Amino acid sequence: GVPVHEVTQRDLWRMAHPGSGSLPEVLTLIGREPSAEDLHSMLARGGTVLCLDGVAYAGNIGFSVRTAEVAGATGVVLAMDEAITGRMWKDIRHSSMQATRFIPVLQSNIEATVAAAQQAGFRIMVIEDVGDHDLQEVDLTGDVLMIVGAESDGVSQTALDAADVVVRLPMHGFVPSYNLQVAVACACVEAARQRR
């Protein structure tokens, strides 16, 4: 059967984009499946997949999930070795503004994620301050795994070694890096722009 969900009027308005027209009572959404059995089934859908490599804070994860969903990504992989607790999942859902209802979010480790993405034919793009490419010059159409690293450590050596391209965001200040949420937003928006 077709799943039916009740949503708030605000959600309905946002999804329907009625402009000055009246708000519909019913809305049918056609798009990506909001869940995935496993990493392989997520990757089989193709498109843009965001991978958070070792990211630890629920707020950063939730923001990234929301950004990926809004930009039309296929899914989000949380590449971390420790299991996510029930409390952390709750915090992720909350900080994502419930975007987890609309996009698959899976946990794996970076080695398995990279291996599965390569096997599925994905190009692997890493965003890191050691990068030698500008984001706008990288082709983000097709199947792309975009990897953003942890809050203090950045991406793992495993991710860097697997990368087809390493992107560096332009920085001109004294602080050595952007918050990872900025890197996620820049990459997701550029991918959405290129896929338009």
N, C-alpha and C positions, 0 to 999 in steps of 0.2 A: 503494500500500500504506500500511499504518499503521506509523509509525515506532515502533520498540521501543528502549527505553533501559534499561540496567542502572544501578541506583542503590544507594547504601549502605543498610544497614538503618535507619540514623538518618533518611535522607531518606524512606524508605518509611514509617516510623513517623509522621514529621511530616505527610506527605501523607494518610495513612490515618486519623489520629486514632483509634487503636484503644481508647483509654482503658485499662480493665483487661483488655480482650480480647486475643486472640492476634494477632500480626502476620501480615497476609496475605502470601502468596508472590508474588502478582501483583496489580497495581493498574492500573486503567484510569482515566486522567485525561481529563475532558472539559472543555474551556475554550478560551481564546483560542489562536490559532495563534502559536507562539513565534517566528515570523519574518515579515518583510514584504518584498516586492519593492522597494517605494519608499514615499515619504511619502504619496502619494495612496492606495495600497492600505491603508496603515495607517489613515489617516483614514476610509476607506470603512467600516471596522468600527465606527466611532462610539465613544462612551464617553469616558473620561478619558484624555487624552494629556498627559504631562509634558514640558515643553520647558525645557532648561537653556540659558539665553542667555549664551554666552561663558564658561561655567564651564571652568576650566583644569586643576584638580587631579583626577587619576585617583581618588583616595580619595573626594572629594566626589561625583564622577560615579558611582562604584560604589555608594556608600551610597544615592544617589538612585535608581539603578536597582533596587536591592534593595527599597527602601521602596515604590516604585511597583508592583513586582511583587507584593509582599505585600498591598498595598491593592487589587489587582485592576485596575490601570490597563491600558489597551489597549496602550500602548507608550511609549517615551521617545525624544525627538528631542534630539540634541546640536547646538545651533545655534552653530556655530563656523566661522570662516573657514579656519583651518589644518587640514590633514588630520591625522587621528589615526594615529600610528605604530603599528607592530605591538607594540612594547614597551608603549605606553600602553594599547592594547586588552587586553593581558595583565594589566596592573595594574588596569584597570577590572573585568575579569572576576573577578580575585582579590578586590578590595575589595567586590564585589557579592555575595560568597559564592556565586559561580556562578549568580546569578539571571538572568544573560544567557541561560541555557539555556531560560528559560521566558517571556521577554518580548522583543518586537522592540526593538532599539536602532538607530536610524538617525542618520546625520550629514547635516545640511543647513546652510543659513544662516538667519538670523532673518527676512530679507525673504521668502524662498521659503516658509518654514514658516508665517508669518502669512498670506501670500496663499493658500496651499493650504488652511489651516484655515478662513479666511473663505469661500472658494469651496465648501468642504464643509459649510458651515452651522454650524461650531463657534462657541460663545461663547468669547471670549478673556478669561481672568482673569490679571492680573499681581499678583504679591506684591512689594510695594516699600514702603519707609518713607514714601513720599509718598501712600500710599493713604488713601482716605476711607471705606472700608467695613470692617466686621468680617467675618472669615472665616465665622462661623456664620450671618450674615444673607444670604450669597450662595448662590444655588441651584447646586449642583454636580451635579445630576442632568442627564441628557441628554448632549449632546456638548460637552465643555469642553476647551479647551487651557489648561493651567495653566503659566504662565511664571515661572520663578525665575531671577534674574540672577547674574552673576559674583561671585566672592569679594570683589573690591575695588571694582568699578565698579557693581554692581547690574545692573538690566535696561537694555537699550538704549533710546534714544529711539524707535526703530522699534516696539519692543514696547509702550511706553507709549502711543504714538499710536494703535496698533491696539486697545488694550484696551477691552473693554466694561465692565470693572470693575477697579479697582485696590484691592487688599486690603492693609491694614496690620495686622500682628500687634501686640497690645498690648505695650508696653515701658515699664518704670518704673525702670530702672536708669540708670547713667551711661554704660555702653558703648552706642554709637549703633546697634547692630544685632545680630541673632542670627546665628549661623553659618548658612549657607544650608541645611545639612542639617536644621536645626530647622524652617525655613520649609517645606521639602519634606515633612518628616514631618507637620507640622501640616496642610498642605493635603491630603495623600494620605489621612490618617486621617479628616479631616472628609468628604472625598468618599466614602470607603468607608462611613462612618456614614450619610450621607444616602442612599446607594444600597442599603443593607441592606433 
